[in-house]
Amino acid sequence: MRVIPGESLGDTIGFAGAKNGRYATDEFYRRGHDRSYSLVTQVDLLNPMAPVEFFVSNDGHLATLDNWHNLGYGKVVSLYGSRGELVRSYELSDLFQADELKEFSQSVSSIHWRTGPAISGETRKLFSSPSRVAVTFFSDWRQAVTSTASTTRSCIAAEPALNQGNG
């Protein structure tokens, strides 16, 4: 896999009036028996610049987290199938309740909502937040569950979302 940064700085928070252009793209490659690589597909990501972090499963699914310079804004989590199709994307309001969102610290350009990845067993716990909220993505990557000590919310994508465009 190769992520190619986008050129749409104007679509990020804090850079109104800057250049708008193509969004980040991802190239999926397959390794051959002779150790060569061949391009399988190229996909437009939902990131104006580049994902801050990305994860690839053994079966080729892709998860991207946040956008460069804008943690917590826009599509904070995007899940792609093994052929590059968009399965589901989430904004913070899809993952957290309004009172939970208020707990996150903010800077000029970012909402600091997560601390880092952890992957465990049958589930994929990609990150947890400073407020001790865990978001778990199950093996098929079509369901996400957020949980705190007092609540559990499910965010389910019944069908892969295709051709959603940028933004």
Backbone bond lengths (Angstrom), bond angles and torsions (degrees), N, CA, C in turn:
res aa  C-N    CA-C-N  psi(-1)  N-CA   C-N-CA  omega(-1)  CA-C   N-CA-C  phi
1 M - - - 1.420 - - 1.519 109.79 -
2 R 1.299 116.15 143.61 1.461 122.20 178.41 1.519 108.12 -138.90
3 V 1.323 117.87 127.38 1.462 122.61 175.85 1.522 107.94 -100.42
4 I 1.325 115.65 127.88 1.462 122.27 178.19 1.526 107.44 -107.70
5 P 1.337 118.10 117.46 1.467 120.47 -176.94 1.526 112.54 -57.60
6 G 1.337 114.18 148.61 1.458 120.68 177.05 1.511 111.18 -84.21
7 E 1.337 114.36 -179.20 1.464 121.36 -177.59 1.516 111.03 -131.07
8 S 1.339 117.21 32.01 1.456 120.47 -174.33 1.527 111.14 -114.31
9 L 1.321 115.91 57.75 1.453 121.72 -179.60 1.530 111.43 -57.65
10 G 1.322 117.18 -32.21 1.467 121.63 179.77 1.517 113.62 -64.82
11 D 1.327 117.77 -16.43 1.463 121.03 177.78 1.524 112.63 -91.93
12 T 1.330 117.91 8.66 1.455 120.95 177.06 1.525 109.65 -104.33
13 I 1.330 115.80 157.43 1.462 121.76 179.50 1.523 108.84 -66.96
14 G 1.334 116.09 132.10 1.461 120.86 177.13 1.514 115.13 94.37
15 F 1.331 118.12 -3.30 1.459 120.86 -178.86 1.530 112.22 -127.38
16 A 1.321 116.72 35.96 1.460 120.31 177.32 1.523 109.13 -57.32
17 G 1.303 116.36 135.99 1.453 121.24 -179.36 1.519 113.99 91.62
18 A 1.330 117.45 -12.85 1.467 120.16 176.10 1.527 109.04 -75.44
19 K 1.305 115.83 171.34 1.461 122.51 -176.56 1.538 111.79 -58.52
20 N 1.332 115.65 133.89 1.464 122.23 169.25 1.515 106.67 -104.50
21 G 1.302 116.01 137.84 1.455 119.79 -178.91 1.509 111.11 -158.07
22 R 1.320 115.06 -151.26 1.463 119.09 -178.07 1.519 109.99 -71.26
23 Y 1.327 115.40 149.87 1.455 122.28 176.71 1.532 109.09 -84.71
24 A 1.322 116.07 169.76 1.463 121.15 178.04 1.523 109.50 -59.56
25 T 1.310 116.20 150.34 1.464 121.33 176.45 1.520 109.11 -126.36
26 D 1.304 114.19 160.13 1.458 121.35 178.78 1.510 107.99 -127.76
27 E 1.310 115.62 134.52 1.458 121.14 175.26 1.526 108.48 -109.72
28 F 1.321 115.96 124.46 1.466 122.09 177.35 1.526 107.91 -96.47
29 Y 1.315 116.29 128.18 1.464 122.11 179.52 1.524 110.64 -117.96
30 R 1.306 116.32 152.53 1.467 122.58 174.20 1.525 107.93 -116.84
31 R 1.309 115.42 133.78 1.463 120.22 179.39 1.522 109.69 -87.62
32 G 1.315 115.98 129.36 1.461 121.95 -179.85 1.516 112.07 -86.58
33 H 1.329 115.86 169.55 1.466 121.63 178.73 1.526 111.89 -60.91
34 D 1.333 116.30 -27.56 1.464 120.01 179.69 1.531 112.46 -89.38
35 R 1.334 116.42 12.12 1.457 124.80 179.29 1.522 113.94 71.77
36 S 1.308 117.29 13.00 1.464 120.71 173.90 1.535 108.24 -87.14
37 Y 1.314 116.36 164.02 1.455 121.29 179.80 1.516 109.47 -119.33
38 S 1.325 116.17 139.55 1.456 120.46 175.44 1.523 108.79 -125.20
39 L 1.321 115.75 139.92 1.460 122.07 -179.86 1.521 109.50 -67.38
40 V 1.334 116.78 127.30 1.462 122.36 177.44 1.520 109.82 -93.33
41 T 1.334 116.38 -49.17 1.458 120.76 179.11 1.520 109.72 -162.23
42 Q 1.316 115.92 160.03 1.457 122.98 174.24 1.516 106.89 -121.95
43 V 1.329 116.82 134.90 1.458 122.19 -173.51 1.519 110.08 -129.47
44 D 1.333 116.90 137.52 1.456 121.37 171.13 1.523 108.05 -78.51
45 L 1.322 116.74 126.09 1.457 121.79 177.75 1.527 110.26 -87.54
46 L 1.312 117.13 168.50 1.458 122.04 179.10 1.528 112.08 -88.72
47 N 1.321 117.25 15.62 1.466 123.12 -178.08 1.524 110.70 -102.03
48 P 1.344 117.63 121.21 1.464 119.67 177.34 1.529 112.83 -59.88
49 M 1.337 117.05 -34.75 1.472 120.82 -178.22 1.535 111.19 -114.18
50 A 1.328 117.19 -69.11 1.470 121.93 179.10 1.518 108.45 -169.69
51 P 1.330 117.59 149.30 1.458 118.41 174.26 1.531 110.10 -67.44
52 V 1.330 115.95 146.64 1.461 120.35 176.67 1.521 109.49 -70.97
53 E 1.323 116.36 -42.46 1.459 121.79 176.48 1.514 108.35 -139.18
54 F 1.333 115.71 152.19 1.450 119.66 172.63 1.519 108.91 -144.27
55 F 1.335 114.88 154.58 1.450 122.15 -178.01 1.513 108.33 -133.81
56 V 1.313 116.23 139.93 1.460 121.51 177.92 1.520 107.53 -121.56
57 S 1.337 116.54 128.32 1.458 120.25 178.48 1.521 109.61 -80.36
58 N 1.311 116.68 166.45 1.460 121.09 179.03 1.520 112.44 -60.66
59 D 1.337 116.86 -26.82 1.464 119.45 179.59 1.529 112.68 -95.64
60 G 1.332 117.77 12.37 1.455 121.51 171.21 1.509 117.19 92.54
61 H 1.332 119.41 6.08 1.461 120.81 175.42 1.527 109.07 -75.37
62 L 1.322 116.09 150.06 1.456 122.57 -176.42 1.518 109.72 -123.55
63 A 1.324 116.76 135.83 1.462 122.91 170.99 1.517 107.45 -123.42
64 T 1.333 116.81 129.65 1.459 121.01 175.68 1.522 108.58 -113.82
65 L 1.330 115.80 143.70 1.461 121.75 -179.83 1.512 109.93 -121.74
66 D 1.316 115.31 127.45 1.455 123.93 173.40 1.529 113.13 59.09
67 N 1.311 114.86 179.49 1.452 122.48 177.27 1.518 108.42 -129.22
68 W 1.315 116.08 143.11 1.458 121.11 179.62 1.524 109.51 -50.19
69 H 1.304 116.59 133.29 1.458 126.64 177.18 1.521 113.45 73.53
70 N 1.319 120.09 -5.36 1.458 121.87 -176.24 1.520 112.74 -137.78
71 L 1.325 118.15 54.91 1.463 120.31 175.22 1.523 108.98 -54.24
72 G 1.316 116.47 133.60 1.455 120.89 174.10 1.517 116.46 85.04
73 Y 1.327 119.01 -3.91 1.465 121.61 179.35 1.518 110.44 -110.29
74 G 1.315 116.98 145.90 1.466 121.83 177.96 1.509 111.46 72.21
75 K 1.309 116.15 -145.59 1.469 122.60 -179.35 1.531 108.37 -78.76
76 V 1.332 117.04 96.73 1.463 121.20 -174.73 1.524 112.47 -78.80
77 V 1.326 117.15 -26.01 1.462 122.28 176.27 1.521 107.38 -136.03
78 S 1.313 116.96 127.21 1.467 121.35 174.67 1.517 108.24 -129.07
79 L 1.320 115.87 134.54 1.463 122.66 -178.27 1.516 108.75 -115.99
80 Y 1.324 116.43 129.54 1.456 122.76 -177.53 1.521 108.92 -122.26
81 G 1.334 116.19 143.70 1.452 121.59 177.51 1.515 111.62 -75.79
82 S 1.309 115.46 175.48 1.466 120.97 -175.19 1.525 113.35 -68.46
83 R 1.321 118.53 -14.68 1.469 121.70 174.76 1.528 111.32 -100.83
84 G 1.344 115.43 7.69 1.453 120.39 177.60 1.509 115.13 92.13
85 E 1.325 118.40 -1.14 1.463 120.38 -178.89 1.525 110.22 -72.23
86 L 1.325 115.98 140.60 1.452 120.64 177.06 1.521 108.38 -70.02
87 V 1.326 116.77 123.29 1.462 122.03 177.66 1.516 109.71 -90.37
88 R 1.337 116.01 -47.80 1.458 120.24 -178.38 1.514 108.58 -167.96
89 S 1.314 115.69 149.57 1.458 120.40 172.10 1.523 108.33 -132.20
90 Y 1.311 114.79 152.54 1.458 121.40 -175.76 1.515 110.67 -129.84
91 E 1.331 116.04 139.94 1.445 122.32 165.93 1.520 106.73 -100.45
92 L 1.320 117.63 166.88 1.461 119.37 -178.22 1.523 112.56 -56.21
93 S 1.333 116.49 -37.28 1.469 119.56 -178.97 1.526 112.47 -67.06
94 D 1.330 118.03 -18.22 1.465 121.40 174.71 1.527 111.40 -78.40
95 L 1.312 116.86 -24.53 1.459 121.86 -173.12 1.526 114.29 -103.87
96 F 1.329 116.60 -25.57 1.456 120.25 -174.48 1.521 111.13 -131.83
97 Q 1.322 115.33 152.90 1.456 121.44 176.30 1.530 108.54 -80.35
98 A 1.345 115.87 160.73 1.464 121.17 -175.42 1.525 112.38 -56.04
99 D 1.331 118.51 -41.40 1.463 120.09 -179.89 1.523 111.94 -68.11
100 E 1.331 117.52 -30.85 1.462 120.87 176.29 1.531 110.74 -69.61
101 L 1.335 116.57 -38.85 1.467 120.59 -179.77 1.527 111.54 -61.43
102 K 1.327 116.78 -33.80 1.467 120.94 -179.10 1.525 112.36 -67.83
103 E 1.328 117.79 -19.89 1.462 121.50 -178.59 1.528 113.43 -76.85
104 F 1.318 118.22 -17.75 1.462 121.09 -175.65 1.521 110.99 -78.53
105 S 1.327 116.37 137.24 1.463 119.46 176.54 1.526 108.97 -75.17
106 Q 1.332 115.31 155.61 1.462 120.88 -178.07 1.517 110.25 -131.37
107 S 1.333 114.33 151.16 1.457 121.64 170.29 1.526 106.41 -119.23
108 V 1.297 117.70 -171.17 1.463 121.47 -179.76 1.528 111.39 -58.87
109 S 1.327 116.96 -37.31 1.463 119.49 -172.80 1.522 115.13 -119.03
110 S 1.331 118.68 -2.26 1.461 119.16 -172.37 1.525 112.69 -142.28
111 I 1.325 113.90 153.81 1.460 122.82 168.84 1.524 105.50 -110.21
112 H 1.305 117.53 117.98 1.467 122.23 -174.11 1.528 109.32 -87.45
113 W 1.312 115.47 89.89 1.465 122.14 -169.01 1.515 114.31 -107.95
114 R 1.312 119.79 -8.31 1.468 120.91 -176.68 1.515 110.27 -143.11
115 T 1.344 114.55 161.19 1.451 119.25 -176.27 1.513 113.62 -113.93
116 G 1.293 120.17 -28.40 1.448 119.36 178.92 1.506 112.61 158.85
117 P 1.319 116.71 166.19 1.456 121.02 -173.97 1.522 113.39 -82.01
118 A 1.312 114.01 151.20 1.466 121.50 170.15 1.514 106.28 -150.48
119 I 1.301 117.79 128.77 1.455 121.37 -179.21 1.522 107.49 -117.98
120 S 1.343 115.76 130.31 1.451 118.71 -171.87 1.527 111.64 -141.02
121 G 1.318 117.95 123.43 1.465 124.35 169.22 1.513 114.63 51.63
122 E 1.334 115.73 -134.97 1.465 122.21 -177.37 1.517 112.32 -70.63
123 T 1.316 117.74 -22.46 1.457 120.79 -179.56 1.515 109.08 -103.46
124 R 1.305 114.35 162.07 1.466 120.16 177.21 1.516 107.85 -116.15
125 K 1.332 117.26 94.27 1.453 120.21 175.24 1.519 106.34 -84.01
126 L 1.300 115.87 100.66 1.457 119.82 -174.16 1.514 113.37 -79.51
127 F 1.323 117.67 -29.33 1.448 118.27 -177.32 1.507 110.23 -165.90
128 S 1.316 114.96 164.11 1.448 120.64 170.90 1.511 106.97 -133.38
129 S 1.291 115.91 159.72 1.452 119.76 -176.21 1.518 110.83 -102.20
130 P 1.330 116.77 165.55 1.459 119.77 176.96 1.528 112.75 -59.52
131 S 1.329 117.93 -25.11 1.465 120.42 -179.28 1.524 111.84 -89.36
132 R 1.322 116.66 19.13 1.459 124.05 177.63 1.527 112.96 63.53
133 V 1.318 116.04 35.53 1.450 121.49 173.97 1.517 107.43 -98.81
134 A 1.311 117.29 127.55 1.460 121.27 179.25 1.518 109.15 -105.71
135 V 1.297 116.75 139.14 1.455 122.04 174.73 1.519 106.88 -115.99
136 T 1.315 116.48 123.09 1.453 122.34 -176.02 1.512 109.44 -116.74
137 F 1.324 116.55 129.37 1.452 121.80 175.28 1.511 107.82 -107.77
138 F 1.327 116.46 127.59 1.449 120.60 -177.39 1.517 111.28 -80.70
139 S 1.308 117.06 172.45 1.457 122.88 -171.03 1.513 114.24 -54.86
140 D 1.331 118.67 -34.64 1.461 118.54 -178.21 1.526 112.36 -83.82
141 W 1.288 119.05 -3.66 1.460 125.87 177.33 1.512 113.12 59.73
142 R 1.307 119.08 16.06 1.456 121.56 178.46 1.522 111.62 -103.02
143 Q 1.306 116.90 -2.41 1.456 120.14 -179.57 1.518 109.07 -134.45
144 A 1.305 115.47 138.17 1.463 121.05 174.49 1.516 107.62 -126.61
145 V 1.292 116.50 142.35 1.458 121.35 177.42 1.516 107.82 -126.84
146 T 1.333 115.89 126.58 1.454 119.84 173.76 1.510 107.06 -103.64
147 S 1.312 116.07 143.99 1.457 117.77 -179.98 1.520 110.88 -146.97
148 T 1.303 114.11 145.10 1.459 122.18 171.36 1.519 105.29 -124.23
149 A 1.297 116.43 -174.14 1.457 119.42 178.46 1.528 111.27 -63.05
150 S 1.345 117.31 -26.35 1.466 119.53 -174.21 1.523 114.89 -112.99
151 T 1.327 119.04 -13.73 1.466 119.56 -175.09 1.519 111.39 -138.13
152 T 1.315 115.06 157.93 1.460 122.12 170.02 1.522 106.90 -139.25
153 R 1.328 116.87 127.59 1.458 122.57 178.45 1.511 108.97 -120.81
154 S 1.328 116.94 140.93 1.460 121.22 174.67 1.512 109.61 -108.61
155 C 1.316 115.43 139.53 1.463 122.33 174.99 1.519 104.95 -124.10
156 I 1.315 117.33 108.12 1.459 120.23 -172.19 1.524 110.03 -114.48
157 A 1.323 116.17 133.46 1.458 121.86 172.65 1.520 107.02 -103.97
158 A 1.319 117.21 108.71 1.462 120.49 -175.85 1.520 111.94 -72.45
159 E 1.295 117.85 -37.79 1.461 122.73 -178.68 1.521 109.27 -130.48
160 P 1.321 117.96 148.66 1.458 119.27 174.97 1.522 110.44 -60.78
161 A 1.302 116.37 134.81 1.455 121.04 177.81 1.526 107.68 -90.37
162 L 1.306 117.10 122.37 1.467 120.99 -177.19 1.523 109.61 -115.60
163 N 1.311 116.03 152.93 1.457 123.35 172.75 1.526 112.17 54.65
164 Q 1.332 117.72 43.57 1.441 120.04 179.85 1.515 112.42 -81.80
165 G 1.304 118.49 -14.20 1.454 120.97 178.47 1.519 112.55 75.52
166 N 1.305 115.63 -174.27 1.447 121.56 -176.12 1.512 109.82 -95.45
167 G 1.340 115.00 149.78 1.441 121.02 173.18 1.416 112.23 106.02
